[in-house]
Structure formats: C-alpha cells, structure tokens
Amino acid sequence: MTNDGDMLTDETLKAIIEAIIYVAPEPVTLETIVRSLDGAERERVKAKLEELVADFERADHGIQIRQVAGGYKFSSKAEHHEVLRNFVKSLKPPIRLSKQALETLAVIAYRQPVTLPEIQEVRGVDSGGVIHTLMEKKLVVTAGRKSVVGRPILYR
C-alpha cells in the first residue's frame, strides 16, 4: 500500500490514524502521525484526528481517544471504570515460573512420562521441590509408577 497521505480517502486516513494510536505504546503526537503519513497535509490529518476523537466520544463506544502528555491515546471511558475494575480483579493472574521450574517443565513435556531420577539426571540438580511446586500449580500430574526396582512415580 502506498504511504502517500494525500492520495488516501478520508475513511482510510481515519482508519490509519486510529491504528497508529492503537499500536503506539505511548501517547502519539499529531506531528508523529503526520510524519508517518508521507505527503499528508497537517491540517487534513488534524481534521480527521478531531473527527476520530468525536466519533469515539459517542455513547456507543466504551473507549475514547484522549489527549495525554501532548499526544493521543486510547483509554476506557470513566463511566465504565467500576465494571472494568471488577472485571480485571476477576481475571486469573498469569502463572509465574522460575527458570528452574520452566526447565523442569520442559524436560517433563519432552520426555513424559518421566521419573524424578530421570529429570534430575537431565538437569543435573535436585528437582524434588520444583516438581512439588509444579504439581501444586497443576502443571504436572502423576501418571502412575514405572515398572522398575523401587517403582518410582511417573510425571507428565
């Protein structure tokens, strides 16, 4: 697609401005948007940006484009913050794993079903505590016992 800003239709220009604001990790300035649209007139981009801000102000949108720190950024509307706060609180936090746990999990995933001594042989260190943690987090389960002397537990 061409990046010639003056050849873009109004709808396409608004869509591109919206996408730029959406993907930007920080508030994006009008000048940054104009620079990214080679050949686009600043006043035309500004007009389309203002239209976009007005579009998102309508009641049928849950988000808005706000001017923050000299630039523009998407944010949720204030009237929805309580519902959003409850939603975010209800989310399950991501499971955090240490390097040792990730390494052990990788060994189990690759060699399953596998016994603790086999895991320790691959890793070269004691892995009993790590296995216990992975089982508590329900990332590893027992898969019976191996038919060898001592009948060690199999993990998968």
N, C-alpha and C positions, 0 to 999 in steps of 0.2 A: 504494500500500500504506500502511496505517496505520502510524504510528510509535508507537502506544500499546504500551509494553513489557509491560504486564500482560495484554494480550489475545493475545500471541504464544504459540504452542505451545512446549514445551521444545525440540523439534528445530529449529524456526525460530529461536528465540532463540540456540541454539548456532551455527547457521549464520551468523547476522548477526554474532555476536561474532567468529567465525572470519574472516569477510570484513573486518571492521573492522581486525583485527590484520594481515591480509594487505595491505590497501591503505595502511596507515599507514607513512609513511617513517621514523618514529622509534618507539621503544617507546611503546605506548599504555597509559595507566594505567586501573585499574578505574573511577575516577571519570569519566574521559573517556568510557568505554564507557557507563556509567550515564547520563551527561548526554545522550549521543546517542540513547538509548532513552527518550524521554519517558514517564514514568509507570512505568518498570520499577523494581522494588524492588531495592535494592543487594544484599541477601543472596541473592536469586534469581539475579541476574546473576553474583555471585561464585561461587555453587554451579555454575552452568553453565560458567563460565570454568574452574573447577577440573576439571570433568568433561572439558572440551575438552583441557586440558593432559594429563590422564591418558590420553585417547584417543590423542593423538599420541606418547605415551611407548611405546606398544606397538611390538613389533619389526617389524610390517608397515608401518611408516611410516619414510620416510627423513628426515623433518623433525620438528621438535619446536617447542613453544611454550615459550620460556624467559623467565624474569623477568630483565630487564636494566634498569638505571638507573631503577628504580622503576616500570617498565611491562612490558608483554608484547610479545614479538617472535618471529617465526618464524626458525628457524635450522636448518642441516643438523645431523644427529647426528654426534658426534665419531668414531664408528666408520666413517663413510663419508668422512672428510676426505681420506684419501690418494687414493682413487679420484676424488673431486671435484677435488682439486688437479691430478691428471693430466688430467682432462677439460678443465678451464679452461685449462691450458697448451696443450692441443691445439687450442683454438679459434683461428681466424684473427682477428687483430686488425682492427678496423674501419679502413677506408681514411680517412686524414685528408687533407683537401684545403684549400689556401689559398683565399682569396677569388678570387684571380686564376685559379686552376685551375677553381673552380666556375663562374666567369663564362665562361671559355673553353669548358668542357664544355657549358654551356647554349647558347652560340652554335652549337657543333657539332651538338648534339641538335636544335636548332630549324631549322638551315639545311643539314643534311647532304644530300649530300656537299658539302663546302666546302673551299676552298683557304686556305692560310695568309694570303695577302694579303687575302682576304675577311674572315677572322677579325680581322685587325689593323685593317681598316677599321671594322668594327663596334665593336671595343673601343677603338680609338684609341691603342693602345700595342703594342710588340713582343711577340709571343706565341710565338716560336720555342722558348724554353726551357720554357714551360708545356706546349706541345704535346709536347715530348720527355718531360717528366715524366709526362704523361697516357698516353703510349704505353708507357713503362716499366711503369706500373701496369696496363697492358692495359685501359684505359678508352676508348682511342681507337685505331682501326686505319686503315691506309691503304686507300683504295677506288679505286686506280688513278690516272690522270692526266687532267687536264682538257684538252680539245682546243682549246687557245688557244696563242698565242705563248708560248714558254718551257715549256709543258706542266707547270704546277705540280701538285704532289701533292694529291689529294683526300683528305680525312679524314672519317671517320664514326664 
